[in-house]
Amino acid sequence: MPVLKKGDTAPAFDLADQAGNHVKLKDFKGKKVLVFFYPKANTSGCTKQACSVRDARHDLLDLGVVVLGISPDAAAQQKKFDEKHSLEFPLLSDVDHKIADLYGVWGEKKMYGKTYMGITRSSFLIDESGKIVAAWYKVKPESTVPEAKKVLESL
């Protein structure tokens, strides 16, 4: 599993969002992008994370940052998640976890004594040229926004 770090080129992607639109990382060239990976829509931690990003969306936009969420959920599940919590930013569907693999966030997890494969909650701040500015693996749901803001304010 690769681990991305500051200065690495962010892996390209082309994924469907909750409305069925294709969203490509290259579409945001010239803008900063906060990409956060979450395990499963409508679970408590993922809801906390997505809602904290939603609540900070305007602050992030003021800092020139576009937000994209990615999970292995199908687009229909992403749409329900968006509608239920009025998230109003793209939630991308990576059902085959190819993009999660490229970002090094798909791997073995353990819960209640069971081992399974899934997303490790992680966030990446990408600059205008497509380079990783910061990467947070195993980020806490409530830490995604504060960690990103801390880096953004230091740029």
C-alpha positions in Angstrom: 0.0 0.0 0.0 1.6 3.3 -1.1 1.8 6.2 1.4 1.5 9.6 -0.2 3.5 12.4 1.3 4.1 16.1 0.8 5.4 16.8 -2.7 4.0 13.7 -4.3 1.8 14.0 -7.4 -1.8 13.3 -6.4 -3.1 10.2 -8.2 -5.6 11.2 -11.0 -9.2 10.0 -10.8 -12.4 10.1 -12.7 -15.3 9.0 -10.5 -19.1 9.4 -10.6 -20.6 11.7 -7.9 -24.0 11.4 -6.2 -25.7 12.9 -9.2 -24.0 10.6 -11.7 -21.7 13.3 -13.0 -18.1 12.4 -13.7 -15.6 14.3 -11.5 -12.0 14.3 -12.5 -9.1 15.6 -10.3 -7.7 17.4 -13.4 -10.9 19.5 -13.6 -9.7 21.3 -10.5 -6.2 22.3 -11.9 -5.5 25.8 -10.6 -7.5 25.2 -7.4 -6.7 23.7 -4.0 -8.6 20.5 -3.3 -9.3 18.7 0.0 -10.0 15.1 -0.7 -11.3 13.0 2.2 -11.8 9.3 2.1 -14.5 7.8 4.4 -15.5 4.2 5.0 -19.3 4.2 4.7 -22.0 6.8 4.1 -24.5 7.3 6.9 -22.4 5.7 9.7 -21.7 7.8 12.8 -18.1 8.6 12.2 -18.6 9.3 8.5 -21.6 11.5 9.2 -19.6 13.5 11.8 -16.7 14.0 9.3 -18.9 14.9 6.3 -21.0 17.3 8.4 -17.9 19.0 9.8 -16.7 19.5 6.2 -20.1 20.8 5.2 -20.2 23.3 8.1 -16.7 24.6 7.1 -17.3 24.5 3.3 -17.7 28.3 3.0 -14.6 28.9 5.1 -12.7 26.5 2.9 -14.1 28.1 -0.3 -12.9 31.5 1.1 -9.4 29.9 1.3 -9.7 28.7 -2.3 -10.4 25.1 -1.5 -12.7 22.7 -3.3 -13.9 19.7 -1.2 -14.4 16.1 -2.5 -15.5 13.1 -0.5 -14.7 9.6 -1.6 -16.0 6.2 -0.4 -16.7 2.8 -1.8 -20.5 3.4 -1.6 -22.5 3.4 -4.8 -23.7 6.7 -6.2 -27.3 6.0 -5.0 -26.0 5.6 -1.4 -23.9 8.8 -1.8 -27.0 10.6 -3.0 -29.1 9.5 0.0 -26.2 10.6 2.3 -26.0 14.0 0.6 -29.8 14.5 0.8 -30.1 13.4 4.4 -27.4 15.8 5.6 -27.5 18.6 3.0 -23.8 18.1 2.3 -23.8 20.0 -1.0 -20.4 19.0 -2.2 -19.4 16.1 -4.5 -19.4 12.6 -3.0 -17.5 10.3 -5.3 -18.2 6.6 -5.7 -15.1 4.3 -5.7 -16.9 1.0 -5.5 -14.0 -1.0 -6.9 -11.6 0.9 -4.5 -9.1 1.5 -7.3 -8.6 5.2 -6.3 -8.5 4.2 -2.6 -5.7 1.8 -3.5 -3.8 4.6 -5.4 -4.0 6.8 -2.3 -3.0 4.1 0.0 -6.2 4.1 2.0 -7.6 0.7 1.2 -6.4 -2.1 3.4 -7.0 -4.6 6.2 -9.0 -3.4 9.1 -10.2 -5.1 12.3 -13.3 -4.6 14.3 -14.9 -6.7 17.0 -12.3 -9.4 16.3 -13.1 -9.7 12.6 -10.6 -8.8 9.9 -11.9 -7.3 6.6 -10.8 -4.9 3.8 -11.9 -1.3 3.8 -11.1 2.4 3.8 -8.8 3.9 6.3 -10.3 7.4 7.0 -7.8 9.7 5.4 -7.5 13.2 4.0 -5.3 14.9 1.4 -4.8 18.6 0.7 -3.7 19.0 -3.0 -2.3 22.2 -4.4 -3.2 24.0 -7.6 -0.7 22.0 -9.6 -1.8 18.6 -8.4 0.8 18.1 -5.7 0.1 16.8 -2.2 0.5 19.6 0.3 -0.4 17.4 3.3 -1.7 13.9 3.9 -3.4 12.6 7.0 -3.8 8.8 7.3 -6.1 7.4 10.1 -7.5 10.9 10.7 -10.2 11.3 13.2 -13.6 12.4 11.8 -13.5 15.7 13.7 -9.9 16.4 12.7 -10.2 16.7 8.9 -11.2 20.3 8.8 -9.0 21.7 11.6 -5.9 19.9 10.2 -6.6 21.2 6.7 -7.2 24.8 8.0 -3.9 24.7 10.0 -2.0 23.8 6.8 -3.9 26.3 4.7 -3.2 29.2 7.1 0.5 28.4 7.0 0.7 28.6 3.2 
